[in-house]
Amino acid sequence: MTRAQKILGVFLLWSFCTTQSTWAEENQEKSNIKTLTGSITLAQVLPVVLLQNPKLQAYSYEIRAREAQAIQAGLAKNPQLNIQVQNVGGSGRFKSLDQSETTIQMSQLLELGNKRDLRQKSAKLSKELADWDYAVERLDVLTGVTQSYIQMLKAQQKISLTAEGVHLAQQFLNTVSERVKAGKVAAIETVKANVALANMQIEEQQAKLEHLKATRKLSAFWGESTPQFETAEGDLSSLPEQKLPQQLVLANNPRLSKWTTALAHRKAELEVETSKAIPNLTLSGGYRRLEESNDNALVFGLTVPLQWFDRNQGAITKARHRLSKAEEEKRAEALRMETALYQAHSEVSFAHAKVISIKTKVLPGARKAMNAIGEGYRFGKFALLDVLDSQKTFYQIQNQYLDALADYHNTVADVERLTGMDPSARSKFLNDGEGEIQP
């Protein structure tokens, strides 16, 4: 075997090992992607979302980029090597190298005014600001997951509700058919009962479509376009024993907490721009060879920029205005969040009262009226339209109750987001199903 063949064999072996290693890493990354199947809970969903949500993964890369930026900001300036050959390529005795002068010189920029430390401080604060941005996005994503999960539970219960309505409409159609056969009512009532059944079947198909949309929206949070799970566990009829406290604070919300770091970052940027008004020095030193006299010499130099016109005054003023802008933005954000929290808390109280009212007063009365009118229809006490109207009213109230339950849990999730609460605590409450029972 020749030397060239041996080198080719080693290269092919190295290429094969590299390919296998890359393939193994790709498979390892794929194996780390978790898929939720079967019946899922919110407590199972939240950790998977934190690991696989595309938005959160993008923020994690930005944090790493800011870390690298902080490292770069703390590095000293590189020295420069300067080589000059003079008195060469001319005329007369300067045609050759005999009269040349060769200078090899090293120069180093010396940053004054503590520029490097200030630059690194600003970069580190920028990285901390990215951490806060991630915390804000994390809270928003987890709140979005919670509300999508609530929508999923609502869609599931809507399917059960419409299926019950179809069953009720079919039973009523059977009752109408028996009365038509007995000659107690006109045949046209069978047509009307069939129309009511068809409308309810359309509602059932619509509920299934909404369920499919809710399923896809939920699975998208952990990066799956095609859902693999079947059902979501939870009980929307669960309500806390106590209402939310009246005094709620925003201190734990990262949207407000990050402004301390944001203002510090703006001040650090101002300090960086102010330090640029102090000129840097460049020290140089080297060796010179004089061919004519066959002598050697050392060369030293100092470069000082004269900042007569540009003292970075524009950038300094710009940084001051940016700092003032950040202070006003902090005040505006605090006012906006206080208003949003007050509104969300009011909506929670209203949704809670609405759920209790429908459950204890409206829904039982509508059920009782529907049963009484349906039973009275058998004996000819009520007309067909009375029965259909009572069934429609009962179905609408059930929908209102389901909407009120979902609205309550969604508004509570908004309050928890505004107060910076971890949604994982709420996931246990939804899964346990402690609270009221669905009527």
C-alpha positions in Angstrom: 0.0 0.0 0.0 1.4 3.3 -1.0 1.6 6.4 1.2 -1.1 8.1 -0.8 -3.4 5.1 -0.3 -2.8 5.1 3.4 -3.6 8.9 3.7 -6.8 8.3 1.6 -7.8 5.5 3.9 -7.3 7.5 7.1 -9.3 10.4 5.6 -12.2 8.1 4.6 -12.2 6.6 8.1 -12.2 10.1 9.7 -15.1 11.1 7.4 -17.1 8.0 8.3 -16.6 8.6 12.1 -17.6 12.3 11.8 -20.7 11.3 9.9 -21.7 8.7 12.4 -21.0 11.2 15.2 -23.2 13.8 13.6 -25.9 11.3 12.9 -25.8 10.1 16.6 -26.1 13.7 17.8 -29.1 14.4 15.5 -30.8 11.2 16.8 -30.0 12.2 20.3 -31.6 15.6 19.8 -34.7 14.0 18.3 -34.9 11.5 21.1 -34.9 14.4 23.6 -38.1 15.8 22.0 -40.9 14.6 24.2 -44.3 13.9 22.7 -47.5 13.9 24.8 -49.9 11.1 24.1 -53.1 9.6 25.5 -54.7 11.6 28.3 -52.7 14.6 29.4 -52.8 16.9 32.4 -51.7 20.6 32.7 -49.0 19.5 35.2 -47.5 17.3 32.4 -47.8 20.0 29.7 -46.0 22.9 31.5 -42.5 21.2 31.9 -42.6 20.0 28.2 -43.5 23.5 27.1 -40.6 25.0 29.0 -38.2 22.7 27.3 -39.6 22.7 23.7 -41.4 26.0 23.1 -39.8 27.6 20.1 -40.2 31.2 21.5 -38.5 30.2 24.7 -35.7 28.4 22.9 -35.1 31.5 20.8 -34.7 33.6 24.0 -32.3 31.1 25.4 -30.0 31.6 22.3 -30.2 35.4 22.8 -29.1 35.0 26.4 -26.1 32.9 25.2 -25.3 35.6 22.6 -25.4 38.3 25.3 -23.1 36.2 27.5 -20.6 36.0 24.5 -21.0 39.7 24.0 -20.0 40.3 27.7 -16.9 38.1 27.2 -16.0 40.1 24.1 -16.5 43.4 25.8 -14.0 42.5 28.5 -11.2 41.6 26.1 -8.2 44.0 25.8 -7.4 45.5 22.4 -5.0 43.5 20.3 -1.4 44.9 19.7 -0.4 45.8 16.2 2.7 44.9 14.2 4.0 47.4 11.8 6.8 46.7 9.3 8.2 49.4 7.1 11.0 49.3 4.5 12.1 52.7 3.3 14.6 53.9 0.6 13.9 51.0 -1.7 13.0 50.9 -5.4 14.1 54.4 -6.2 16.7 55.8 -8.5 20.5 56.0 -8.4 21.9 54.4 -5.2 18.4 53.7 -3.9 17.6 51.1 -6.6 18.9 48.2 -4.4 18.5 47.4 -0.7 21.9 48.7 0.2 20.5 52.1 1.4 17.3 50.8 2.8 16.0 51.3 6.4 13.8 48.5 7.9 11.6 49.3 10.9 9.7 46.5 12.8 7.5 48.1 15.4 4.8 46.9 17.9 2.1 49.3 19.1 -0.5 48.8 21.8 -3.6 50.9 22.5 -4.0 51.9 26.1 -7.7 52.7 27.0 -8.0 55.4 29.6 -11.0 56.3 31.6 -11.8 52.8 32.7 -13.4 52.1 29.3 -13.0 48.4 29.2 -14.6 47.8 32.6 -17.5 50.1 31.8 -18.0 48.4 28.5 -18.0 45.0 30.2 -20.4 46.2 32.9 -22.8 47.4 30.2 -22.6 44.1 28.4 -23.3 42.1 31.6 -26.3 44.3 32.3 -27.5 43.6 28.8 -27.3 39.9 29.5 -29.2 40.3 32.7 -31.8 42.3 30.7 -32.1 39.3 28.3 -32.7 37.1 31.4 -35.6 39.3 32.4 -37.0 39.3 28.8 -36.9 35.5 29.0 -38.7 35.6 32.3 -41.4 37.8 30.8 -41.8 35.6 27.8 -41.8 32.5 30.0 -44.7 33.8 32.1 -46.6 34.9 29.0 -46.1 31.5 27.4 -47.1 29.5 30.5 -50.2 31.7 30.8 -51.0 31.1 27.2 -50.6 27.4 27.7 -52.9 27.5 30.7 -55.6 29.4 28.8 -55.3 27.1 25.8 -55.7 24.2 28.2 -58.8 25.8 29.6 -60.1 26.2 26.1 -59.3 22.6 25.4 -61.4 21.5 28.5 -64.2 23.8 27.4 -64.2 22.3 23.9 -64.3 18.8 25.4 -67.3 19.7 27.6 -68.9 21.4 24.6 -68.8 18.1 22.7 -70.5 16.3 25.7 -73.0 19.1 25.9 -74.0 18.9 22.3 -74.1 15.1 22.4 -76.5 15.4 25.3 -78.5 17.9 23.2 -78.7 15.6 20.2 -79.8 12.7 22.5 -82.5 14.9 24.0 -83.7 16.1 20.5 -83.8 12.5 19.3 -85.9 11.5 22.3 -88.3 14.4 21.7 -88.6 13.4 18.0 -89.6 9.9 19.1 -92.2 11.4 21.5 -93.6 13.6 18.7 -93.7 10.6 16.3 -95.7 8.6 18.8 -98.2 11.4 19.2 -98.5 11.8 15.4 -99.2 8.1 15.1 -101.8 8.3 17.8 -103.4 11.2 15.9 -103.1 13.6 18.7 -101.0 16.2 16.8 -100.5 17.1 13.2 -97.7 15.5 11.1 -96.1 18.8 10.6 -94.8 18.7 14.1 -92.5 15.8 13.1 -90.9 18.0 10.5 -90.3 20.7 13.1 -88.8 18.2 15.6 -86.5 16.9 12.8 -85.3 20.4 12.1 -84.5 20.9 15.8 -82.6 17.6 15.7 -80.7 18.6 12.6 -79.7 22.0 14.2 -78.4 20.3 17.2 -76.4 17.8 15.1 -74.8 20.9 13.3 -73.9 22.3 16.8 -72.3 18.9 17.6 -70.2 19.0 14.4 -69.2 22.6 15.2 -68.2 21.6 18.7 -65.9 18.9 17.2 -64.3 21.3 14.9 -63.6 23.8 17.8 -62.2 20.9 19.7 -59.8 20.0 16.9 -58.7 23.7 16.6 -58.1 23.9 20.4 -56.1 20.6 20.3 -53.8 22.0 17.5 -53.4 25.3 19.3 -52.4 23.6 22.5 -49.9 21.2 20.9 -48.2 24.1 19.1 -46.9 25.4 22.4 -44.5 22.5 22.6 -43.6 22.5 18.9 -46.0 19.9 17.5 -48.2 20.8 14.5 -50.0 17.4 14.6 -51.3 16.6 18.1 -50.6 13.1 19.5 -52.6 13.3 22.6 -56.3 12.4 22.8 -57.9 14.1 25.8 -57.1 16.7 28.5 -57.9 16.0 32.1 -59.3 18.7 34.3 -62.5 20.1 35.8 -63.6 23.6 34.8 -66.3 23.5 37.4 -63.7 23.7 40.1 -63.8 27.0 41.9 -61.7 28.1 44.9 -63.3 28.1 48.3 -62.2 31.7 48.7 -62.2 34.6 46.2 -59.0 36.3 45.2 -57.7 38.7 47.9 -58.5 42.3 47.4 -54.9 43.5 47.8 -52.9 42.2 44.9 -49.3 43.4 44.2 -47.3 43.6 41.0 -43.9 43.4 42.6 -43.3 39.8 41.4 -44.1 40.5 37.8 -40.9 40.4 35.7 -42.3 43.1 33.4 -41.8 45.6 36.3 -38.8 43.9 38.0 -36.8 44.1 34.8 -36.9 47.9 34.8 -34.4 48.1 37.6 -31.9 46.3 35.3 -33.0 48.3 32.3 -32.3 51.6 34.0 -29.0 50.4 35.3 -28.1 49.3 31.7 -29.0 52.8 30.4 -26.8 54.4 33.1 -24.0 52.1 32.2 -24.3 53.0 28.5 -24.2 56.7 29.5 -21.0 56.0 31.5 -19.5 54.2 28.5 -20.2 57.2 26.2 -18.9 59.6 28.8 -15.6 57.7 29.1 -15.0 58.0 25.3 -14.4 61.7 25.9 -11.1 60.8 27.5 -8.5 60.1 24.7 -6.7 56.8 24.5 -2.9 56.5 24.2 -1.0 54.3 21.7 2.5 53.2 22.8 4.8 51.9 20.2 8.3 50.5 20.2 10.5 48.5 17.8 13.7 47.9 16.0 15.3 49.7 13.0 18.0 48.4 10.7 20.0 50.9 8.6 21.7 49.0 5.8 23.9 52.0 4.6 25.8 52.2 7.9 25.2 48.6 9.0 23.8 49.9 12.3 20.8 49.0 14.4 18.6 51.3 16.5 15.5 51.2 18.7 12.4 53.2 18.0 9.8 54.5 20.5 6.6 56.4 20.0 3.5 57.8 21.7 0.3 58.7 19.9 -2.2 61.0 21.5 -5.4 62.0 19.7 -6.4 65.6 19.9 -10.1 65.7 20.6 -10.6 69.3 19.6 -13.9 68.9 17.7 -15.3 65.4 18.4 -15.6 64.8 22.2 -18.4 62.3 21.7 -20.8 65.0 23.0 -23.6 63.9 20.6 -23.5 60.3 21.8 -23.4 61.4 25.5 -26.5 63.5 25.0 -28.2 60.7 23.2 -27.5 58.3 26.1 -28.9 60.8 28.6 -32.1 61.1 26.6 -32.3 57.3 26.4 -32.0 57.1 30.2 -34.8 59.7 30.6 -36.9 57.8 28.1 -36.4 54.5 30.1 -37.5 56.3 33.3 -40.7 57.5 31.7 -41.3 54.1 30.1 -41.0 52.5 33.6 -43.7 54.8 35.0 -46.0 54.2 32.0 -45.6 50.4 32.3 -46.4 50.5 36.0 -49.5 52.5 35.4 -50.6 50.3 32.6 -50.2 47.1 34.7 -52.0 48.6 37.7 -54.9 49.4 35.4 -54.8 46.0 33.8 -54.7 44.3 37.3 -57.6 46.3 38.6 -59.6 45.4 35.5 -58.7 41.7 35.6 -59.5 41.5 39.3 -62.9 43.1 38.6 -63.5 40.6 35.8 -62.7 37.7 38.1 -65.2 38.9 40.7 -67.8 39.3 38.0 -67.1 35.9 36.5 -67.2 34.2 39.9 -70.6 35.8 40.7 -71.9 34.9 37.2 -70.9 31.2 37.6 -72.6 31.0 41.0 -75.7 32.7 39.8 -76.2 30.5 36.8 -75.4 27.3 38.8 -77.7 28.0 41.7 -80.5 30.0 40.2 -80.7 30.1 36.4 -79.7 26.6 35.4 -81.9 24.6 37.9 -84.9 26.7 36.9 -84.4 26.2 33.2 -84.0 22.5 33.7 -87.1 22.3 35.8 -89.1 24.3 33.2 -87.8 22.1 30.3 -88.7 18.9 32.1 -92.2 20.2 33.1 -93.0 21.4 29.6 -91.7 18.2 28.0 -93.8 16.1 30.4 -96.8 18.3 29.8 -96.5 18.0 26.1 -97.2 14.3 26.4 -100.6 15.1 27.8 -101.3 17.9 25.4 -100.9 20.7 28.0 -98.2 22.5 26.0 -97.6 23.1 22.3 -94.6 22.0 20.3 -93.1 25.5 20.1 -93.2 25.7 23.9 -91.1 22.5 24.2 -88.6 23.5 21.5 -88.2 26.9 23.1 -87.6 25.4 26.6 -85.0 23.0 25.2 -83.3 25.8 23.3 -83.3 28.0 26.4 -81.8 25.2 28.5 -79.1 24.5 25.9 -78.2 28.2 25.7 -78.0 28.5 29.5 -75.7 25.5 29.6 -73.5 27.2 27.1 -73.5 30.3 29.1 -72.5 28.4 32.2 -69.6 26.7 30.3 -68.5 30.1 28.9 -68.7 31.6 32.4 -66.5 28.8 33.8 -63.9 29.3 31.1 -64.0 33.1 31.5 -63.5 32.7 35.2 -60.4 30.5 34.8 -59.0 32.7 32.0 -59.3 35.9 34.0 -57.7 34.2 37.0 -54.8 33.2 34.8 -54.5 36.8 33.7 -54.5 38.0 37.3 -51.8 35.4 38.2 -49.7 36.5 35.2 -49.9 40.2 36.3 -48.9 39.3 39.8 -46.1 37.1 38.6 -47.5 33.8 40.0 -46.2 30.5 38.7 -48.9 28.8 36.6 -47.7 25.4 37.9 -49.6 26.0 41.1 -52.8 26.5 39.2 -52.2 23.3 37.2 -52.6 21.2 40.4 -55.9 22.9 41.2 -57.3 22.2 37.8 -56.2 18.6 37.9 -57.5 17.9 41.4 -60.9 19.0 40.4 -61.7 20.3 43.9 -64.6 22.6 44.1 -68.1 22.8 42.7 -69.7 19.9 40.8 -71.0 20.4 37.3 -74.8 20.5 37.5 
